């Protein structure tokens, strides 16, 4: 069994325009989805939500305010799962409420054993 990280991304505007009611509804759906993964023995670690602010430290000593963004898409959080292959890991993203949002995505990456 391998461990994979799901990097959850969305357009910053889509995140900042969400109402408190929508946040509560999304959090319930998120908890239901992660609970189902846990019952299947596929949840390695629940992960965390990230704030929309941050700093980027570069190798040559440069420091930039704000998180790294690709266009207007930012990293919102991550979750770790157990799967035997990329195919299975991708199947585990099905039902994730994050993917119901506009401009959202999940990047699936295997954790190296090195």
N, C-alpha and C positions, 0 to 999 in steps of 0.2 A: 504494500500500500504506500502510495506517495502522498506528499502534502503539497497542496496548491494554494496560492494566494489569489484572491479575487480583489483587484483594485477597482474601486467603484468611482466612476467619473460622471460629471454632469456639467452642463453649461452653468456658469456662475449666476447668470440672471434667473435661471429656473429655480435655483436654490434660494436666492434672496427674495423672490416674489411669493414664497409659500406662506400661507396663513398659519396661525397657531393651530387651528382646527385640522388643517391638512397635515401638519407635522404630527399631531397625535394619532391621526388615522394611519399615516405611513408607519409610524413607530409600532403600532399594534400589528400591522401586516408584516413588518420586518421581524418582530418577535415570533409570530406564528411560523414564518418561513424558516428562521434559524432553529426554532424548536423542532420542526419536522426534520431538519438535517441532523440535529442531535439525536433524535429517536432512531434514525437510520444508522447512527454511528459514524456519520460523515463529517460532523463538525469538529474541527481540530481546535479552534479557538474562535470565540465570538467576534473578535476584531474590535474596531473602534471607529467612531465618527471623528472626523477631523474638522477643526475650525477653518474658516476661509482666509485667515491671515497666517503669516509665517515668514520665514527668512530662508534665503538660498545662499549657502556658503560655497564659494568656488575654490578650486584647487590652487589658484594663484593668490588667494587671500581676499578676493573680492566678496562683498556681501551685498545682496540685493533684497530689498524689502518685498514682502509678498511671496506667496507660494509659487512654485514653478507652474506655469499654465501653458497649455498648447492651444493657442488662439484664445477662445473664451471658455475653454473646458478646464476644470480643475479636479484634483483628487479630493474626494469627499470622505473616503474611509477604506477599510479593508476587512476581509474575513479570511480565515484559514480553514480549508476543508481537506478531508482525506478522500482520495480516489485512486483507482488503479491505472488510469490513463487520462490524457487530455480529453478524449471523447467522453469519459464518465464525468470529468470535472465540468465540462461544458454542459452536459445534461443536468448537473446539479444547479446551474444558474437558472434553469427553467422555474418559473414561479416566483423568482425574486421580484419583489415589488418595485425595486429600483428601475428595472427595465421597462416598467409601464410609463415612466416619465419621458417627456420630450427632451431629446438631446442627451440621453443618458447612455452609459455603456459599462460593461464589466470587462476588464482585462484579466485574462487567466494566465498565471505564470506558475511553473513548477518550482518548488523550493529545492535548491541544489543540495546534494548530500555531501559536498566537499567541505 
